[in-house]
Amino acid sequence: MSVGKGPVLVCGVASESPLAMAIEAAERLGVDCQVIDQRRLATQDIEAGVRGGRLFARWWNGAAALDLTRCGGAYTRVVPASLLRDAPRDPQGVLHHHYFVDALNAWLEAAPLRVANRMAAGMSNASKPWQAQLIRRAGFATPESLLSNDPDAVRAFRRAHGRVVFKSASGVRSIVTTLTDAHDAELQRIRALPTLFQAFVPGVNYRVHVVGGQVFCTRVDSDATDYRYASREGVEARMQADRLPPDVARRCVELARGMGLELAGVDLKLRPDGEYVCFEVNPSPAYSCFDRESAEAVAEALVIHLYGGSRRASHRKRHPLESAPA
């Protein structure tokens, strides 16, 4: 794969905070950044394919044409049109949006540049049991888990482990919730939707963002079952930059690299006995919702990684708690 110093392509909803922070970072670093904003596809066109044995892709942004093969790398968080508030509703507009995104994704999947991240690389997140096997191969412990549509099996699992939490077994976002007696009457519902149940792991949460060979760690202190929704439980989630032991940071990098991810969000928990347990790896992490200093460092590292380096970018101020490159 060739990685050159060309424009960084950003694809998705430009106002979404992770993309917006990457765009701002590119501006600070003096890196050329081209943005394909999903909200503005109605006036844009794209073509991609193979010509003379080589891949090509050309994008018309409504004012000019850009040869996408000249890009140094791409950061994509393209979402289904159904999730866009201002998505087209007329048949022609719906088809145009669909074909544009389909062509863009197909090209990014095979383009000879760094992409954060290709769809194939992120597919492990569609099956938590599959991903758990990849996590264990990288040397991390994982929670005791049960994927089931059998209420009796779930009750037995809870008796065996005491405190149990449940969540989606796929990449669909869900809120991690503690299984209580109040849920017992609802367990029949899992017969139509197999659900992932896990033994609760005590300890301190860490969100680790891996960018290429760099690691950025955020410690999250919270009594919430799912710290992302701490306010719903009436508690706080206190975040601060931290540093992982070198061997754990190295395992995070190897885990992301083994999955083919240029950018990854690794969810860890440090148990009281000192072992780090890995819950999952997010192939499209919303790094912007963590502490601002760490988020800006991740955004800058991502831009530099995708760009391939530059005179101005190489002088980025190092984050004080950034782990050394692996």
SVG drawing of the C-alpha trace seen along z (x, -y; Angstrom):
<svg xmlns="http://www.w3.org/2000/svg" viewBox="-43 -26 53 49">
<polyline fill="none" stroke="black" stroke-width="0.4" points="0.0,0.0 1.4,-3.4 1.1,-6.2 1.9,-9.6 1.7,-13.2 -1.5,-14.2 -4.7,-15.8 -6.6,-14.1 -10.1,-13.1 -12.8,-13.3 -16.1,-11.7 -19.4,-11.8 -21.4,-14.5 -18.9,-17.3 -20.5,-18.8 -20.3,-15.6 -17.8,-16.3 -15.1,-13.6 -15.0,-14.7 -15.2,-18.4 -12.2,-18.0 -10.2,-16.2 -11.0,-19.1 -9.9,-21.6 -6.7,-19.7 -5.8,-19.6 -6.3,-23.4 -4.0,-23.9 -1.4,-21.6 -1.5,-23.2 -2.6,-19.9 -4.8,-20.1 -8.2,-18.6 -11.0,-17.7 -14.4,-17.1 -17.2,-15.0 -20.2,-16.2 -23.1,-13.7 -25.5,-16.6 -24.5,-18.1 -24.4,-15.2 -27.4,-16.5 -25.1,-18.8 -22.1,-16.5 -21.1,-13.5 -18.6,-10.7 -17.2,-8.0 -14.9,-5.2 -13.7,-2.1 -10.7,-0.5 -9.0,-2.1 -5.9,-0.7 -5.6,1.8 -5.6,-0.9 -8.2,-2.1 -9.5,-5.6 -12.0,-7.8 -13.1,-11.4 -15.3,-13.6 -17.2,-16.7 -18.0,-18.9 -20.3,-21.2 -17.5,-23.7 -14.5,-21.7 -13.3,-18.1 -10.8,-16.3 -8.8,-13.2 -9.3,-11.1 -6.3,-8.9 -4.1,-11.9 -5.2,-11.8 -2.7,-10.6 -5.4,-9.1 -9.0,-9.1 -11.1,-9.3 -14.6,-8.1 -17.7,-8.0 -20.3,-7.7 -23.6,-6.8 -26.8,-5.3 -29.0,-7.9 -31.8,-6.7 -29.9,-8.2 -29.6,-11.7 -32.2,-14.2 -32.0,-16.1 -31.7,-13.0 -33.4,-13.3 -37.0,-12.1 -37.7,-12.2 -37.0,-9.0 -34.4,-10.6 -32.6,-12.2 -32.6,-8.9 -31.1,-7.0 -28.5,-9.6 -27.4,-9.6 -27.4,-5.8 -25.3,-5.4 -22.9,-8.1 -22.2,-6.5 -22.0,-3.1 -19.4,-4.1 -17.4,-6.0 -17.4,-3.1 -16.5,-0.6 -13.5,-2.7 -12.3,-3.3 -12.4,0.4 -9.7,1.0 -8.0,-2.4 -4.2,-2.3 -4.0,-4.7 -4.5,-4.7 -8.2,-4.6 -9.6,-5.0 -11.3,-2.6 -12.3,-0.3 -15.6,1.5 -14.1,4.9 -11.7,4.1 -14.6,3.0 -16.8,6.1 -15.6,7.8 -17.7,5.3 -20.8,6.7 -20.3,9.9 -19.1,9.4 -18.4,13.1 -16.2,13.2 -14.4,10.0 -13.9,11.5 -11.9,14.3 -9.6,11.8 -9.2,9.9 -8.1,13.0 -5.6,13.9 -4.0,10.5 -3.4,11.5 -6.3,9.7 -8.7,11.3 -12.4,10.9 -15.5,11.0 -17.3,14.3 -20.1,14.1 -23.3,15.8 -25.1,15.1 -28.5,16.6 -32.2,16.5 -33.0,18.9 -34.3,17.2 -33.5,20.2 -29.9,20.2 -29.7,16.5 -31.1,17.1 -28.5,19.8 -25.7,17.5 -26.8,14.9 -27.0,17.3 -23.4,18.4 -21.9,14.9 -24.1,12.7 -24.0,9.3 -24.5,9.5 -24.9,6.9 -26.4,7.1 -26.0,5.3 -26.3,5.8 -24.3,8.6 -23.8,6.7 -22.4,3.3 -25.7,1.6 -25.3,-0.9 -26.9,0.1 -26.7,-0.9 -24.9,1.5 -27.4,2.3 -27.3,4.3 -29.6,7.4 -32.0,7.2 -35.0,9.0 -37.1,6.4 -36.0,7.7 -37.1,11.3 -40.6,10.9 -39.1,9.4 -36.6,12.2 -39.0,13.9 -38.3,11.1 -34.9,12.5 -36.4,15.5 -36.8,13.2 -33.5,11.3 -30.5,13.2 -28.7,10.9 -25.2,10.8 -24.9,11.2 -21.6,10.7 -20.4,11.1 -19.8,7.7 -16.1,6.7 -15.2,4.4 -12.5,1.8 -11.6,-1.4 -12.5,-2.0 -10.0,-3.1 -10.8,-4.2 -7.7,-3.7 -7.5,-5.3 -5.0,-3.8 -3.8,-5.8 -1.4,-3.8 1.3,-3.0 0.4,-5.7 -1.7,-5.2 -3.8,-7.8 -5.3,-6.7 -8.2,-8.2 -9.1,-7.0 -12.8,-7.2 -13.8,-7.2 -17.5,-6.5 -20.0,-4.4 -22.3,-4.1 -22.8,-0.8 -22.2,-2.5 -20.2,-5.7 -21.3,-7.1 -24.8,-7.5 -23.7,-8.3 -26.1,-11.2 -29.1,-8.9 -28.0,-7.1 -27.5,-10.3 -23.8,-9.9 -20.7,-11.5 -18.0,-10.3 -14.7,-11.9 -12.2,-11.7 -8.5,-12.4 -5.5,-11.6 -3.5,-8.6 -0.8,-6.3 -0.9,-2.5 1.9,-0.1 4.1,0.3 3.1,4.0 -0.6,3.2 -0.2,0.2 1.8,2.6 -1.0,5.1 -3.6,2.4 -1.5,1.5 -1.1,5.1 -4.8,5.7 -5.8,2.8 -3.2,3.7 -4.3,7.3 -7.8,6.1 -6.6,3.8 -7.7,0.7 -5.8,-2.6 -8.0,-4.1 -9.5,-2.1 -11.2,-2.7 -10.3,0.0 -12.4,0.4 -10.5,1.7 -11.1,2.1 -8.4,2.5 -9.5,5.0 -8.5,4.8 -6.1,7.7 -4.2,5.6 -5.3,7.4 -6.7,5.4 -9.9,6.8 -10.9,5.8 -14.6,5.5 -14.5,4.6 -12.8,2.6 -14.7,-0.2 -13.7,-0.7 -15.3,-4.1 -14.7,-5.6 -16.3,-9.0 -13.0,-10.1 -14.3,-13.7 -16.5,-12.9 -13.5,-12.3 -11.4,-14.9 -10.7,-17.8 -6.9,-17.7 -6.7,-14.0 -9.4,-14.4 -7.4,-17.1 -4.2,-15.0 -6.1,-12.0 -7.4,-14.3 -4.0,-15.7 -2.3,-12.3 -5.0,-10.9 -4.5,-13.7 -0.7,-13.3 -1.0,-9.5 -3.3,-9.7 -1.3,-12.5 2.0,-10.7 3.7,-13.5 4.7,-17.1 7.2,-19.7 4.6,-21.6 2.7,-18.4 5.9,-16.8 6.3,-19.6 3.0,-18.8 3.3,-19.4 3.4,-15.9 0.6,-15.1 2.2,-14.9 0.7,-11.4 0.9,-10.0 2.4,-6.6 5.5,-6.2 4.9,-4.7 5.0,-1.0"/>
</svg>
